[in-house]
Amino acid sequence: LLSALTPPPCLTTVPRNHSAHTAQKTRRKMFALLLPPALSLLAGSAPSPAAPRAGRGARMAGGDVPSIIVGGGRIGSALKELGVEGDVVLRRGDAFPATPASGPIYVTTRNDDLAGVVAATPPERRQDLVFMQNGMLGEFLEEQGLPDATQVLLYLAVAKLGEPPIDGITDTNPDGLTTAKGRWAEAFRARLAGGGLTCHVKQGDEYTKAMLEKHVWICAFMVTGALHGGVTVGEVESAHASQLRALVDELCAAGEAALGVRLEPGAFERLAAYGRSVAHFPTAVKEFEWRNGWFHKISQRALAEGRPDPLPLHTAALQELGVVKEGARV
C-alpha cells in the first residue's frame, strides 16, 4: 500500500519493434483464456477512460491515483464513482489495459474468481492487486505468492447498482470500520475520503485483529440466521442475541488462538452494533471454503490431534444445517 516503488508498466503503448508488438498482442489475448467464465477480461480492446467529472482532480491530489477496477457490480461501480480521471473498469470481454500502467488494481469479484483474476494479471502487476473480499484470504494469497498484497476489510453497504455507498459507522465505532493494509492502503483511503467515507490504515497485528472481528461477524451472523430459517441480520441481533453471543465468544477465542492475537474487550458489542447498521441484510451460509470453513478446519485439526473440538457450537450448527457431516474433513 505505502511502497514508494512503482512497478514497471505491464504493456507499452508504442511498440519498439514489430516482434515486441506481436508478443504484446498475443499476451493480451492469452489473459482471457486464464479467467473463469464468470469473469473473462481478455477479448477486445481496453475500454476508454470515462470523461473527467468535476472534483476528480482535487481528490487525486489528496493521494488517490488512476486505478483499474475489476468488476462492474455494486462495489466496483461505487469505486469508479468515487475515483479519478483515468480509472478503467474491466468487465467481461475487456482486455487488460495498457493504462494506467501503475497504481491499484481493485478486485471486486466473488472469491471463487480470484485465482482466475490473479492468473490473468501480468506478473509484474500482481503486487498491485487489492483484495476486498470477505473471508480469510491468507492461505490463498500465500499460494499465489502474494503474502503482502493489499487487503481491505470493507464495511460499505450499497443497496443496489448506482446508489451511493453507506459507510460502516456504528454507535460503538463512530469513526467507521473499513480498514486497509498494504501498498495501496493510503490510496484507497484517499478514494473513500473523496466521497466522505471513512477508512483506517493498519498493519501487522492491528490489521489481523480487525480482520478476525469482521470474519467472526459474517460467520456468526450468517450461521445464526440460517439456523432460524434465514432471518435478517437485524432479527439475529434483536431476537437471538444470546445464541449469537455464545457463538461469537467461541469463534473469537478460537480465532485468537489460531492467529496469535488478542481482541480488545467489547468485541460482541461492536459486532452487534454493525449488525444493527445493516439490519436489512439477509443471512445464509455462503462461500464456505473462505468463511466458516476456516473455523471448521480449526475444529478438524484439533480432533485429528486427539484434542477436544474448540468450536462445538459452530460444528453443531454446521451439522444441523447440513453444511458438514459428522466426522467430515475439510
C-alpha positions in Angstrom: 0.0 0.0 0.0 2.6 2.5 1.1 5.5 1.4 -1.0 7.4 4.1 -2.8 8.3 1.6 -5.5 6.4 1.9 -8.7 6.0 -1.3 -10.6 7.1 -1.3 -14.3 4.4 -0.9 -16.9 2.7 -4.1 -17.9 2.2 -3.1 -21.5 3.9 -0.4 -23.6 1.7 1.8 -25.8 4.3 2.3 -28.6 6.0 -0.9 -29.8 9.8 -0.7 -30.2 9.8 -3.2 -32.9 7.3 -5.5 -34.7 8.2 -8.6 -32.8 7.6 -7.0 -29.5 4.3 -5.6 -30.6 3.2 -9.0 -31.8 4.2 -10.6 -28.5 2.3 -7.9 -26.7 -0.9 -8.6 -28.6 -0.5 -12.3 -28.1 -0.1 -11.8 -24.3 -3.3 -9.7 -24.2 -5.3 -12.5 -25.9 -3.9 -15.1 -23.6 -5.3 -13.3 -20.5 -8.9 -14.2 -21.5 -8.1 -17.9 -21.6 -6.9 -17.8 -18.0 -10.1 -16.3 -16.5 -13.2 -18.3 -15.5 -16.3 -17.8 -17.5 -17.7 -15.6 -14.7 -15.0 -13.0 -15.4 -13.4 -13.0 -18.8 -11.3 -9.9 -19.2 -9.4 -10.7 -22.4 -11.2 -10.2 -25.7 -11.5 -6.9 -27.4 -9.7 -3.7 -26.7 -9.1 -1.9 -23.5 -12.0 0.4 -22.5 -11.5 4.1 -22.8 -11.5 6.1 -19.5 -14.7 8.0 -18.7 -14.8 11.7 -19.3 -13.5 13.8 -16.3 -16.0 14.8 -13.7 -15.9 17.9 -11.6 -13.9 17.4 -8.4 -11.9 14.4 -9.6 -8.7 16.3 -10.0 -8.9 17.6 -6.4 -9.4 14.1 -5.0 -6.5 12.8 -7.0 -4.2 15.4 -5.4 -5.2 14.1 -2.0 -3.5 10.7 -2.6 -5.8 8.8 -5.0 -4.4 7.7 -8.3 -5.8 6.3 -11.6 -6.7 2.7 -10.9 -8.0 -0.5 -12.6 -11.3 -1.8 -11.1 -12.0 -5.5 -11.9 -15.8 -6.0 -11.8 -18.6 -3.6 -12.6 -21.1 -4.6 -9.9 -22.2 -2.6 -6.9 -18.8 -2.2 -5.3 -16.9 -1.8 -8.5 -19.3 0.8 -9.7 -19.1 2.7 -6.4 -15.3 2.8 -6.5 -15.5 4.1 -10.1 -17.9 6.8 -9.0 -15.5 7.8 -6.1 -12.5 7.7 -8.4 -10.3 10.0 -10.5 -9.8 10.7 -14.2 -8.0 7.8 -15.8 -9.8 5.0 -13.9 -10.7 1.9 -16.0 -13.4 -0.7 -15.1 -12.8 -4.2 -16.5 -15.9 -6.1 -17.3 -16.5 -9.4 -19.1 -14.8 -9.3 -22.5 -12.4 -6.5 -21.8 -8.7 -6.7 -22.4 -6.2 -5.9 -19.6 -5.5 -2.2 -20.3 -2.2 -0.7 -21.1 -3.0 2.3 -18.9 -3.0 3.1 -16.1 0.4 1.3 -16.1 0.8 1.5 -12.4 -1.5 2.0 -9.4 -4.0 -0.1 -7.6 -6.0 -2.9 -9.3 -9.2 -3.2 -7.2 -10.6 -6.7 -7.3 -14.3 -6.6 -6.6 -15.3 -10.1 -7.8 -16.5 -13.1 -5.9 -13.9 -15.2 -4.1 -14.2 -18.1 -6.5 -13.0 -15.9 -9.3 -9.8 -14.7 -7.5 -7.5 -17.4 -8.9 -8.5 -16.5 -12.4 -8.0 -12.8 -11.8 -4.5 -13.3 -10.5 -3.6 -15.6 -13.4 -4.9 -13.0 -15.9 -2.9 -10.2 -14.4 0.6 -9.6 -15.8 3.1 -10.9 -13.3 4.7 -7.5 -12.9 1.4 -6.0 -11.9 0.2 -8.6 -9.4 1.7 -6.8 -6.4 -0.8 -4.0 -7.3 -3.9 -6.2 -6.8 -6.2 -5.0 -4.0 -8.4 -7.8 -2.5 -11.6 -6.7 -0.6 -13.5 -10.0 -0.4 -15.0 -11.4 2.8 -13.3 -14.4 4.3 -9.8 -15.4 5.3 -7.6 -14.9 2.2 -4.2 -15.5 3.8 -3.7 -19.1 2.7 -4.8 -18.3 -0.9 -2.5 -15.2 -1.1 0.5 -17.3 0.2 -0.2 -19.9 -2.5 -0.3 -17.1 -5.1 3.0 -15.7 -4.0 1.2 -12.5 -2.7 1.5 -12.7 1.1 1.9 -8.9 1.3 -0.9 -8.0 -1.1 -3.1 -5.0 -0.3 -6.3 -6.1 1.5 -9.4 -4.2 2.5 -11.9 -5.0 5.2 -14.9 -3.4 3.5 -17.8 -2.1 5.7 -19.8 -0.4 2.9 -23.4 -1.1 2.1 -24.6 -0.5 -1.5 -28.3 -1.2 -1.7 -28.3 -1.5 -5.5 -26.2 -0.7 -8.5 -25.6 3.0 -8.9 -26.7 4.1 -5.4 -24.1 5.8 -3.1 -22.5 3.6 -0.6 -23.4 3.7 3.1 -20.5 3.9 5.5 -20.0 1.3 8.2 -20.4 3.8 11.0 -21.9 2.5 14.2 -22.7 3.7 17.8 -19.6 1.8 19.0 -17.3 2.9 16.1 -18.4 6.4 15.1 -15.1 6.8 13.2 -16.0 3.9 10.9 -14.9 0.3 10.5 -13.4 -0.1 7.0 -9.7 -0.9 7.2 -6.9 -1.4 4.7 -3.3 -2.6 4.8 -0.5 -2.8 2.3 1.0 -0.9 -0.6 -2.2 0.8 -1.8 -3.9 1.3 1.5 -3.4 5.1 1.6 -4.6 5.5 -2.0 -7.8 3.5 -1.1 -8.3 5.6 2.0 -8.0 8.8 -0.1 -10.5 7.4 -2.6 -13.1 6.9 0.1 -12.3 10.2 1.8 -13.1 11.9 -1.5 -16.7 10.7 -1.1 -16.9 11.5 2.6 -16.3 7.8 3.6 -14.0 6.5 6.3 -11.1 4.1 6.2 -8.4 3.2 8.7 -4.9 2.0 7.6 -3.5 -0.7 9.9 -0.6 -3.1 9.7 0.6 -6.2 11.5 -1.4 -7.5 14.5 -3.7 -4.4 14.5 -4.9 -5.4 11.0 -5.1 -9.1 11.9 -7.4 -8.2 14.9 -9.7 -6.2 12.7 -9.7 -9.0 10.1 -10.7 -11.5 12.7 -13.5 -9.4 14.0 -15.0 -9.0 10.6 -14.6 -12.7 9.9 -16.3 -13.6 13.2 -19.1 -11.1 12.3 -20.0 -12.7 9.0 -19.6 -16.3 10.1 -21.6 -15.9 13.4 -24.4 -13.8 12.0 -24.9 -15.9 8.9 -24.9 -19.2 10.8 -27.2 -18.0 13.5 -29.6 -16.5 10.9 -29.6 -19.7 8.8 -30.4 -21.8 11.9 -33.6 -19.7 12.1 -34.7 -20.0 8.5 -32.6 -17.2 7.0 -33.9 -14.3 9.1 -32.4 -10.9 8.6 -29.2 -9.7 10.3 -31.4 -7.3 12.4 -33.5 -10.2 13.6 -30.4 -12.2 14.6 -29.2 -9.3 16.7 -32.5 -8.5 18.3 -34.3 -11.8 18.7 -31.4 -14.3 19.0 -28.8 -12.3 20.9 -28.0 -14.9 23.5 -27.3 -17.6 20.9 -25.3 -15.1 18.8 -23.2 -14.0 21.7 -22.2 -17.6 22.6 -21.2 -18.3 19.1 -19.3 -15.0 18.8 -17.4 -15.7 22.0 -16.5 -19.2 20.8 -15.3 -18.0 17.4 -13.3 -15.1 18.8 -11.4 -17.4 21.3 -10.6 -19.9 18.6 -9.5 -17.2 16.1 -7.3 -15.5 18.7 -5.5 -18.8 19.4 -5.1 -19.6 15.7 -3.8 -16.1 14.8 -1.8 -15.3 17.9 -3.7 -12.0 18.7 -5.9 -10.8 21.5 -9.0 -8.8 20.6 -9.9 -5.7 22.6 -12.7 -6.1 25.1 -16.2 -5.5 23.8 -16.0 -7.5 20.5 -19.6 -8.7 20.8 -20.9 -5.2 21.3 -19.0 -3.9 18.3 -20.2 -6.7 16.1 -23.8 -6.4 17.3 -23.7 -2.7 16.6 -22.6 -3.3 13.0 -25.5 -5.8 12.7 -27.9 -3.1 13.7 -26.5 -0.8 11.0 -27.2 -3.4 8.2 -30.3 -4.9 9.8 -32.0 -5.5 6.4 -29.2 -7.8 5.2 -30.4 -11.4 4.6 -28.5 -14.4 6.2 -27.2 -17.6 4.6 -24.1 -19.7 4.8 -22.1 -19.0 1.6 -18.6 -19.4 0.3 -17.9 -22.0 3.0 -14.3 -22.6 2.0 -13.5 -18.9 2.6 -15.7 -18.2 5.6 -17.0 -20.8 8.1 -14.7 -23.4 6.5 -11.7 -21.6 8.1 -13.1 -22.2 11.5 -14.2 -25.7 10.7 -10.5 -26.5 9.8 -9.5 -25.5 13.3 -12.0 -28.0 14.7 -10.8 -30.7 12.4 -7.2 -30.2 13.3 -7.9 -30.4 17.0 -9.9 -33.6 16.6 -7.2 -35.1 14.4 -4.7 -34.4 17.2 -6.9 -36.0 19.8 -7.9 -32.7 21.4 -11.5 -31.6 22.1 -13.2 -29.5 19.5 -12.6 -25.8 20.4 -15.7 -24.9 18.4 -18.5 -27.3 19.5 -21.3 -24.8 18.9 -20.1 -23.9 15.5 -19.6 -27.5 14.5 -23.1 -28.5 15.7 -24.6 -25.6 13.8 -22.9 -26.6 10.6 -24.1 -30.2 11.1 -27.6 -29.1 11.8 -27.6 -27.0 8.6 -26.2 -30.0 6.6 -23.2 -28.0 5.6 -20.9 -30.6 7.0 -21.4 -34.2 8.1 -20.3 -35.6 11.5 -16.6 -36.5 11.1 -16.3 -34.9 7.7 -12.9 -33.3 6.8 -12.5 -30.0 5.0 
